[in-house]
């Protein structure tokens, strides 16, 4: 009887161990599918952002999640949109400066032509000088606009940097929790 009871106990323990191994395998697969893969997608997305690819979008399924992964997805997506907007704003500022520079060059050429062809007319020189003064004033205004945009960009970059650091910290925290689970 002792040996039959021992066999029965051994079989029960063996079945329990096999069931636990199957359960642990299924749980590891689920954790990998729901946590590790999204974290890897975040890392890839952030690397693409760092390479200047601002048109890359996060998987909609990740954005729709109602957990920390979903929150992180929304934050990274928001970060991407903000960075694209800032870069667009900087580009617009650069375009304004380029247009103003072209206007200054054209005005300078006009002043040179007017001065050489009508040097005897004081009234026309005075008119040209007023036009030049207006262009210089416009250049000063444009330079001030560029300064304001640059200051805003600097502040926005600081915000983006802080958001990136928070995202990186969140990713590291998730990775630590995953490694604890493994």
VOBA-791870 format. One record per residue (C-alpha): residue number from 1; residue in one letter; x negated, y negated, z. Coordinates in steps of 0.25 Angstrom, whole numbers. Layout:
BEGIN
+--------+------+-------+-------+-------+
: drenza : kedo :    px :    py :    pz :
+--------+------+-------+-------+-------+
:    NUM :    a :     X :     Y :     Z :
...
+--------+------+-------+-------+-------+
***
This chain:
BEGIN
+--------+------+-------+-------+-------+
: drenza : kedo :    px :    py :    pz :
+--------+------+-------+-------+-------+
:      1 :    x :     0 :     0 :     0 :
:      2 :    x :   -11 :   -10 :     3 :
:      3 :    x :   -17 :    -8 :   -11 :
:      4 :    x :    -4 :   -10 :   -18 :
:      5 :    x :    -1 :   -23 :    -9 :
:      6 :    x :   -15 :   -27 :   -13 :
:      7 :    x :   -13 :   -25 :   -28 :
:      8 :    x :     0 :   -33 :   -27 :
:      9 :    x :    -7 :   -44 :   -20 :
:     10 :    x :   -18 :   -44 :   -30 :
:     11 :    x :    -8 :   -45 :   -41 :
:     12 :    x :     0 :   -56 :   -35 :
:     13 :    x :   -12 :   -64 :   -33 :
:     14 :    x :   -17 :   -62 :   -47 :
:     15 :    x :    -4 :   -66 :   -53 :
:     16 :    x :    -4 :   -78 :   -44 :
:     17 :    x :   -18 :   -82 :   -48 :
:     18 :    x :   -14 :   -80 :   -63 :
:     19 :    x :    -1 :   -88 :   -61 :
:     20 :    x :   -10 :   -99 :   -54 :
:     21 :    x :   -20 :   -99 :   -66 :
:     22 :    x :    -9 :  -101 :   -76 :
:     23 :    x :    -2 :  -112 :   -68 :
:     24 :    x :   -16 :  -119 :   -66 :
:     25 :    x :   -19 :  -118 :   -81 :
:     26 :    x :    -5 :  -124 :   -85 :
:     27 :    x :    -7 :  -135 :   -75 :
:     28 :    x :   -21 :  -138 :   -80 :
:     29 :    x :   -16 :  -138 :   -95 :
:     30 :    x :    -4 :  -148 :   -90 :
:     31 :    x :   -14 :  -157 :   -83 :
:     32 :    x :   -23 :  -157 :   -95 :
:     33 :    x :   -12 :  -160 :  -104 :
:     34 :    x :    -5 :  -171 :   -96 :
:     35 :    x :   -17 :  -178 :   -90 :
:     36 :    x :   -31 :  -175 :   -96 :
:     37 :    x :   -26 :  -176 :  -110 :
:     38 :    x :   -20 :  -190 :  -108 :
:     39 :    x :   -32 :  -195 :  -100 :
:     40 :    x :   -41 :  -190 :  -112 :
:     41 :    x :   -32 :  -198 :  -121 :
:     42 :    x :   -33 :  -211 :  -113 :
:     43 :    x :   -48 :  -209 :  -113 :
:     44 :    x :   -48 :  -208 :  -128 :
:     45 :    x :   -39 :  -220 :  -130 :
:     46 :    x :   -47 :  -229 :  -121 :
:     47 :    x :   -60 :  -224 :  -129 :
:     48 :    x :   -53 :  -228 :  -142 :
:     49 :    x :   -49 :  -242 :  -136 :
:     50 :    x :   -64 :  -244 :  -132 :
:     51 :    x :   -67 :  -241 :  -146 :
:     52 :    x :   -58 :  -252 :  -151 :
:     53 :    x :   -46 :  -244 :  -156 :
:     54 :    x :   -35 :  -252 :  -150 :
:     55 :    x :   -24 :  -245 :  -159 :
:     56 :    x :   -25 :  -232 :  -152 :
:     57 :    x :   -12 :  -228 :  -144 :
:     58 :    x :   -10 :  -219 :  -132 :
:     59 :    x :    -1 :  -207 :  -134 :
:     60 :    x :    14 :  -211 :  -132 :
:     61 :    x :    16 :  -198 :  -124 :
:     62 :    x :     6 :  -204 :  -114 :
:     63 :    x :    12 :  -217 :  -113 :
:     64 :    x :    26 :  -211 :  -110 :
:     65 :    x :    21 :  -203 :   -98 :
:     66 :    x :    26 :  -207 :   -85 :
:     67 :    x :    13 :  -204 :   -77 :
:     68 :    x :    -1 :  -210 :   -74 :
:     69 :    x :    -5 :  -205 :   -88 :
:     70 :    x :     7 :  -213 :   -94 :
:     71 :    x :     3 :  -225 :   -86 :
:     72 :    x :   -11 :  -224 :   -90 :
:     73 :    x :    -7 :  -223 :  -105 :
:     74 :    x :     2 :  -235 :  -104 :
:     75 :    x :   -10 :  -243 :   -98 :
:     76 :    x :   -20 :  -239 :  -108 :
:     77 :    x :   -10 :  -242 :  -119 :
:     78 :    x :    -7 :  -256 :  -113 :
:     79 :    x :   -22 :  -258 :  -112 :
:     80 :    x :   -24 :  -255 :  -127 :
:     81 :    x :   -13 :  -264 :  -131 :
:     82 :    x :   -19 :  -276 :  -122 :
:     83 :    x :   -33 :  -273 :  -128 :
:     84 :    x :   -27 :  -274 :  -143 :
:     85 :    x :   -20 :  -287 :  -139 :
:     86 :    x :   -32 :  -293 :  -134 :
:     87 :    x :   -41 :  -289 :  -146 :
:     88 :    x :   -30 :  -295 :  -155 :
:     89 :    x :   -30 :  -308 :  -147 :
:     90 :    x :   -45 :  -309 :  -148 :
:     91 :    x :   -45 :  -306 :  -163 :
:     92 :    x :   -34 :  -317 :  -164 :
:     93 :    x :   -44 :  -326 :  -157 :
:     94 :    x :   -55 :  -323 :  -166 :
:     95 :    x :   -46 :  -325 :  -178 :
:     96 :    x :   -43 :  -339 :  -173 :
:     97 :    x :   -57 :  -342 :  -170 :
:     98 :    x :   -61 :  -338 :  -184 :
:     99 :    x :   -50 :  -346 :  -191 :
:    100 :    x :   -54 :  -358 :  -183 :
:    101 :    x :   -69 :  -356 :  -187 :
:    102 :    x :   -64 :  -355 :  -201 :
:    103 :    x :   -56 :  -368 :  -200 :
:    104 :    x :   -68 :  -375 :  -194 :
:    105 :    x :   -77 :  -371 :  -205 :
:    106 :    x :   -67 :  -376 :  -215 :
:    107 :    x :   -65 :  -389 :  -208 :
:    108 :    x :   -80 :  -390 :  -207 :
:    109 :    x :   -82 :  -388 :  -222 :
:    110 :    x :   -70 :  -398 :  -225 :
:    111 :    x :   -77 :  -409 :  -216 :
:    112 :    x :   -91 :  -407 :  -223 :
:    113 :    x :   -84 :  -408 :  -237 :
:    114 :    x :   -76 :  -420 :  -232 :
:    115 :    x :   -88 :  -427 :  -226 :
:    116 :    x :   -97 :  -425 :  -238 :
:    117 :    x :   -87 :  -429 :  -248 :
:    118 :    x :   -81 :  -441 :  -241 :
:    119 :    x :   -92 :  -446 :  -232 :
:    120 :    x :   -88 :  -461 :  -235 :
:    121 :    x :   -74 :  -459 :  -229 :
:    122 :    x :   -74 :  -461 :  -214 :
:    123 :    x :   -59 :  -459 :  -213 :
:    124 :    x :   -60 :  -445 :  -220 :
:    125 :    x :   -72 :  -441 :  -211 :
:    126 :    x :   -64 :  -446 :  -199 :
:    127 :    x :   -52 :  -437 :  -203 :
:    128 :    x :   -62 :  -425 :  -205 :
:    129 :    x :   -68 :  -427 :  -191 :
:    130 :    x :   -54 :  -427 :  -185 :
:    131 :    x :   -51 :  -414 :  -193 :
:    132 :    x :   -64 :  -408 :  -188 :
:    133 :    x :   -61 :  -413 :  -173 :
:    134 :    x :   -47 :  -406 :  -175 :
:    135 :    x :   -54 :  -393 :  -179 :
:    136 :    x :   -64 :  -394 :  -168 :
:    137 :    x :   -52 :  -396 :  -158 :
:    138 :    x :   -45 :  -384 :  -164 :
:    139 :    x :   -58 :  -376 :  -163 :
:    140 :    x :   -59 :  -380 :  -148 :
:    141 :    x :   -45 :  -375 :  -146 :
:    142 :    x :   -48 :  -362 :  -154 :
:    143 :    x :   -60 :  -360 :  -145 :
:    144 :    x :   -52 :  -362 :  -133 :
:    145 :    x :   -42 :  -352 :  -138 :
:    146 :    x :   -53 :  -342 :  -140 :
:    147 :    x :   -58 :  -345 :  -126 :
:    148 :    x :   -44 :  -342 :  -120 :
:    149 :    x :   -43 :  -329 :  -128 :
:    150 :    x :   -56 :  -325 :  -124 :
:    151 :    x :   -53 :  -327 :  -110 :
:    152 :    x :   -40 :  -320 :  -111 :
:    153 :    x :   -47 :  -308 :  -118 :
:    154 :    x :   -57 :  -308 :  -107 :
:    155 :    x :   -46 :  -307 :   -97 :
:    156 :    x :   -39 :  -296 :  -105 :
:    157 :    x :   -52 :  -288 :  -107 :
:    158 :    x :   -53 :  -288 :   -92 :
:    159 :    x :   -39 :  -283 :   -90 :
:    160 :    x :   -42 :  -272 :  -101 :
:    161 :    x :   -55 :  -269 :   -94 :
:    162 :    x :   -47 :  -267 :   -81 :
:    163 :    x :   -36 :  -259 :   -87 :
:    164 :    x :   -47 :  -250 :   -94 :
:    165 :    x :   -54 :  -248 :   -81 :
:    166 :    x :   -40 :  -245 :   -74 :
:    167 :    x :   -37 :  -235 :   -85 :
:    168 :    x :   -51 :  -229 :   -84 :
:    169 :    x :   -49 :  -227 :   -69 :
:    170 :    x :   -35 :  -221 :   -71 :
:    171 :    x :   -41 :  -211 :   -81 :
:    172 :    x :   -53 :  -208 :   -72 :
:    173 :    x :   -43 :  -205 :   -61 :
:    174 :    x :   -34 :  -196 :   -69 :
:    175 :    x :   -47 :  -189 :   -74 :
:    176 :    x :   -51 :  -187 :   -59 :
:    177 :    x :   -37 :  -182 :   -55 :
:    178 :    x :   -38 :  -172 :   -67 :
:    179 :    x :   -51 :  -167 :   -63 :
:    180 :    x :   -46 :  -165 :   -49 :
:    181 :    x :   -34 :  -157 :   -55 :
:    182 :    x :   -44 :  -149 :   -63 :
+--------+------+-------+-------+-------+
***
